[in-house]
Amino acid sequence: MPAHTVDALSRSLKKGEIAPVYYLFGPEDVLKDDAVRGIIEHATDPAMRDFNLDQRSAVQLDPEEIHALCNTLPMMAERRVILLRDIEAWKRKTKARNGFLRYLENPSPESVVILVQGSGEEGEDRDLVRATYAVRFNALSPERAVKWVLREAGKLGATIEPAAAEHLVRSVGADLGALSSELAKVASLPSDVPITAATVEELVGIQHGETLWDWRSAVLDDESGRAVSLLPAILAQPGMSGVKMVTHLGSALIGLGVARSLYDKGVRGRNLEDSIFRTLLQNRPGNLLGYKAEAAHWSRLCARWPAGRVRSALRAVLEADQALKSTTISDERGVLTDLVLRIGLRSAEAA
């Protein structure tokens, strides 16, 4: 059985449907923690929660301890919750894992077990996926990250304008851990003053129009001069690197190549944009803005990006990536400038 989505988990909890065992995995730890709180709230009586909630690390448990934990009866309540973190450790502690797999053959009706796998472990445990209510927590798309920022700001008592939330995501990325840190700064501001894009610029130190996404768009739009002029400001941003920049550009070029292949098949206008969007939904690639925004952008560009030009640009990106990872190269700005000019030169040749 495939893993459930986060939305499916939310709907089932609202209906009062509580599974005996949950397995939460994937790269987005913040959403896992939100899900853990939701399951605990729905599965336990608030008055007796302290007596019926046991939190442990899977690293510390042997099979006998797992059996005792999961089969202990609740105290004056319908059920108890056992939260086990660091499930990825079971790859090394196979006895504990095998002991829990035996428990899954006949789980206690009075217990709700929540297994949380850390984001450092990318792959899922297929046996757990088959035998539990498994939920994959993928990183949010930028579009959904903006909605998350708006919702979380409200929980913190802050009012943030949509344009400010969008600039925050464009500046920091869709990583919810980093966004949470920035929202903590927002929460320290007066609650009666709306947070604007200018406020976010001041908080994160990244000006509007000077984000990684703005640089990538300038390259794809053949604005080579602007792309080169943005390099100093973007490379100076926290957590930024030349490798990260070429990786994002490469992802967009692959998508642009897909768009051009559809264009070459005679797909045009709204049909082209819709076809690109459906392709993105089917594959769900990372390092992109919202899929609708990307589909609209690529459908406008693909007439200027024949397949040969896309392949040439991807070769340039690969060579830049290799140069940036070389121990003999220290000038990221120089490598990226050369990359931008090579792609721009190819545009001039095509014209």
N, C-alpha and C positions, 0 to 999 in steps of 0.2 A: 504493500500500500504506500503511495507517495506521501511525502510530508505535507502537513496542512499549512495554510498561509496564516499570517498574523491576523488578518481580518476574520478568517474562519474561527480562530481561537476566540476572538473577541465576541463574535456572535454566539458561540456555544456557551460561553460563560454568562452572557446576558440572559440566555434561556434557562440558566440553572443546570446545564449539563456538565457534570464534573466527572472527568476520567480518573481511573485508579492510578495511572502513571503518565506523566508528561515528560517528554524529552525535548529540550530546547537547545538548538545548535545554530551555528551560522556566525557571520562576522560582526553583527551589530549587538554588542553587549548591553547598551543602554536600553534597547527595546526588550531584551531578555529580562532585565531587571524590572521593567514595567510589567511584563507578563507575569513574572513571579509574584509581584504585589497583587495583581488582579486575581490570580488563582487562589492565593492565600485569603484574600478578602471574601471571595465567593465560597470557599470550601470550609471556612472555620467560623465559629461563633466568636464575635469580638470580645465578649465577656470572658471567654475561656481560652482565648488565643495563646496567651503566654504559656499555658499548661499543655497545649496541643500543637506546638510548633517546635520541631527539632531541626537544627541546621548543622550540617557536617561537611567535611571535605572527603571526597571519595578516596583520597590518598591515604587516609588514616584508617580505613575500614577493612576488616577481613570478612570472609563469608558469614561467619557466625554472628558478627556484629550487625551486618546488613540484615540478616534474618530477624534478629531481635528488634532492631529499629522499626522495620516495616510491619512487624506483626504485633507490636505493642498496642494495647487497646487505648482509645481516647479517654480522657478524664471528663466525665459529665458533659459529653458532647457527642454529636453524631459521628464525627470523624476527626482524625488528626492529620497534620501535614509534615512530611519529612522532606527537607530540602537538601539535596546532595549536589555540591559543586565540584568542579575539577574532574568531570567524568572522563575527560581525555586521558587521565592517569590510568584508566582501566586497560589501556593498550599495553601497559607495562605490568599491571597487576591483574593478570588473567584469571586468577583464582577468585578474586572479588567480583570480576565481571561475570564469570560463569555462575557464581552464587546468585547474583541478581537475576540472571537469565532464568535460573530455576524458580526464583520467586515469581517471575512474570507468568509462569505456567498456571499459577493459582494466586493472584494478588489478593491481599486482604481487602474486604469491602469497607472496613473502617479506616483505611489509610489512603492518603493521596500522596504519592511520591513525585517530586519534581526533580528531574535530572538536568543539570545545567552544564553544558560543555563550553569551555572557554573559546574565545574568538581565534586564539592562536592555532587551534586545530581546525583546518578547513573542511576535511571530509567528515561525513556522518558515519555513525555506527549502524550498519544496515540491519543488524539483528534488532537493535533498539527501535529503529524506525518501523520495522514490521510489527513489533509487539507492544508499542505504546502509542499514545497520542503525540506524535512527533510534529514539531513546528520548526521550520527553517526561518531564521531571522537574517534576511539579506540587508545589505546597506540600502538606505533609502535613495531614491532618485532625487536630484535637486528640487524638483517640483514638490515631492512629498516632504522633503526636508524643510522647505519654506512653510508648509502647513504645520509641520511639527513645531517649528520655531514660534509661529503665531499662537499655537495652543499652549505651549510650555510657558511662554511669556505671560499669558493670561493667568496660568496657575501661580506664577510668581507675583501677580498683582501689577504687572507692567503692561502698558499699551504700546505695541510696536506696529508701525505702519507697514503694510504689505511691501512697499518699495524698500523699506529698511530691512525687513526679513530677507528679501531677495538678495540685497547687497551683502548681508551677513553670510548667506550661504555661498554666494559667488566668491567672497573673500576667504572664508574659512574652509569651505568644502562641505560635503554632506555628512561628514563624520560627526555623529551625535555627541560623542565625548567632547570634541573641541567646541561644538556649538553650545553645549551645556556650560562650559567654562566661560564663554563670552556672554551667555545669558545671565550668569551670576553677576557679571559687571552691570548688566542692564538693570537687574533687580535692586542694585544699590542706588539707583537714581530716583528722584521723586516720582511717586506713582501717578501723580496727577498730570505729569508732563509726557505727552506722546513721544515715543522714540522714532526719530526720523532717520532717513538715510545719512544725513550729515552727522547725526549723533553716532551712528554706527561707524562712519569713517573715522571719527575721533577716537572711538573706543578701540577699534582693531588696527588703526593706523594704515588703512588701505583706502585710497581714494576711489571714488566712483569712476569707472572707465579704465582702471589700472589693475584689473584682476587677471588671473590666468586665462579666464574665458575670453576677456577682451583681446588679449594677445593672440589667442588661437583664432578668433574671428578675423582679426586684422590679417593674419597670414592667409587664411582661406579666401578672404575677400580681395586679395592682391593689393593690400595696403602695406607694402613692404616697409616704407619709411616709418609709418606709425608703429608697426610691429617691432622694428629695431629700436625706436625711441622708447618703447615701453620696457625694454629688457632691464635697465638698471633698477627701476622701481620694483618690478616683479621679482627679480632675483634677490632683492633685499628683504623680501617679506618672510616672516617666520615660517619654517617648515618647507620653504620652496627650494627647488633644486632644478638644474638643467635637465636631469633625467626625468623628473616628474613632468616638466613642460613638454618634452618630446614625446613622452608616453601619451599624454592627453592629445597632442596633435596627431599622433599616429592613429589613435582610436577614431578620431574624427575623419581622417583620410580614408580609413577602411570603410566607414559608413558612407562617405562620399563616393567611394568606388562602387558600393552596392547601389546607391542612387543612380550613378551613371549607367550601370548595367541595365537597370529598369528603363532609363531614358533611351538607351540604345535599342530596346525592344519596342519602342513606340509609345511607352506610357508617358502621358503628359498631364499638366495642370493639376487639378484636384486629385485625380486618380494616382498621379505620381506621389504626391504628398501622403495620401492614404496608404499606398503600398509600402512606402518607406516606414511609416509609423507601425504598420502591422508587422513588418520584418523586425523592427526594434522590439516590439512586444514579445515576439516569439523567442528572440535570442537574449533579450535583456542584458546588453553589454554595459560595462561600467565606463567611468571617465567621460561621461556625457552630461549635458544639461537635460532638461526635460525632453522626453521623446517627441512630443508634439513640436516643440520649438526647434529641435534638431531636424526633424522631417521637413518643416517649412523652410529652414535655412538651406539644407542640402538640395531641396527641389529647385530653389532659386539659383543655386550655384552650378548644378551639374552640367548645364550647357557649356560653361566655360572650363569644365574639367573633364576632357576626354580621358578614356581609360589609360592611354599612354602617359598622360601627364600625372595621373594618380599614381601609377606604378613608379614613375621617376621620383615623385615626391616621397613615396614610401621608402625607396632606396636611400634617399638623402636623409630621411629620419633615422633609418637603421644605422647609417654611417655616423650620424651625429650621436646617437645613443652609444655606439661603440667607442667613439672618441671621448665622450663624457665619462665613461666608465674606465677609461685607460688611466693608469697611474701617472703617465707622462703628461697628461693634459690638466692644466690648472685654471685655464681661462674659459669659464663657462660662457661668458658673454660673447667671446670671440667665436666659439663653436656655434652658438645659437644665431649670431649675426650671419655667419656663413650659410647656415641652413635657410634662414629667411631669404637671403639674396639668391640662393640657388633655386628656391621654389619660385621666386619672383622672376628670375631670368627665364625659367621654363615657360612662365606665363607670357612673357614678351615674345619668345620664340614661337609659341603657339599662335599668338596674334599675328 
